[in-house]
Amino acid sequence: MVQPGREQPAEPARPYTIVTPDLLNEAQSLLGFKSKTDTVVLSLTELVRRRRIDELKSLAGKIELELDVGVSRRRAKSVRKSVGGTRRTVTGRGR
């Protein structure tokens, strides 16, 4: 029973797919999972991650960035201040 004003979280979709049992069992064994669901979720997540990386790699040399390395590596110098009788290091970042 749901309490008034409280919504239950949406349940994840339960798609039904046909997967070759040998392939699923091999993946499950290689990954060390007991759950077939965990095996499928990790496998799909890894596939998507690798495809995204490949897409980013395909952009190499196609994007022009004008960076001044000297400026981007420059950091605010630390300043020693006395605050309330104690000394502390304060950076130039507004802290």
C-alpha positions in Angstrom: 0.0 0.0 0.0 1.4 3.4 -1.0 1.2 6.2 1.6 -0.6 9.4 0.4 1.9 11.9 -1.1 4.5 9.2 -1.7 5.1 7.7 -5.1 6.7 4.4 -5.7 9.8 4.4 -7.9 9.2 3.2 -11.4 10.1 -0.4 -11.9 12.7 -1.0 -14.6 11.5 -2.3 -17.9 11.5 -6.1 -18.2 12.2 -6.8 -21.9 12.2 -10.3 -22.9 15.0 -11.3 -25.3 16.4 -14.5 -26.6 20.0 -15.0 -25.7 22.1 -18.0 -26.6 22.5 -19.9 -23.3 26.1 -20.8 -24.0 27.0 -17.2 -24.7 25.2 -16.0 -21.6 26.8 -18.7 -19.4 30.3 -17.9 -20.8 29.9 -14.2 -20.1 28.6 -14.9 -16.6 31.5 -17.1 -15.9 34.1 -14.7 -17.3 32.6 -11.8 -15.3 32.2 -13.8 -12.1 28.5 -12.9 -11.6 25.9 -15.2 -10.2 23.1 -13.2 -11.7 22.3 -13.3 -15.4 20.7 -9.8 -15.1 24.0 -8.4 -13.7 25.9 -10.0 -16.5 23.6 -8.5 -19.2 23.6 -5.0 -17.6 27.4 -4.9 -17.2 27.9 -6.2 -20.8 25.5 -3.6 -22.3 27.0 -0.8 -20.2 30.5 -1.7 -21.3 29.4 -1.9 -25.0 27.9 1.5 -24.8 31.0 2.9 -23.0 33.3 1.5 -25.7 31.2 2.9 -28.5 31.2 6.3 -27.0 35.0 6.2 -26.7 35.2 5.1 -30.3 33.0 8.1 -31.3 35.3 10.5 -29.4 38.4 9.0 -30.9 36.9 9.5 -34.4 36.8 13.2 -33.6 40.6 13.4 -33.2 42.0 16.1 -35.4 38.6 17.4 -36.4 38.1 19.9 -33.6 40.3 23.0 -33.3 41.1 24.3 -29.9 43.0 27.4 -29.2 44.6 27.0 -25.8 47.3 29.0 -24.1 49.0 26.2 -22.0 50.9 28.8 -19.9 47.6 30.6 -18.9 45.7 27.3 -18.2 48.5 26.0 -16.0 48.9 29.2 -14.0 47.6 28.9 -10.5 46.8 31.5 -7.9 49.7 32.1 -5.5 49.0 31.2 -1.9 48.9 34.0 0.6 49.7 33.7 4.3 47.1 35.6 6.4 46.6 35.9 10.1 43.0 35.2 11.0 41.9 35.4 14.6 45.4 34.9 16.0 46.0 31.8 13.9 47.9 31.6 10.6 46.5 29.8 7.7 47.1 29.6 4.0 44.5 31.2 1.8 44.4 30.8 -2.0 43.4 33.5 -4.3 40.1 31.7 -5.1 37.9 33.8 -2.8 38.0 31.4 0.1 
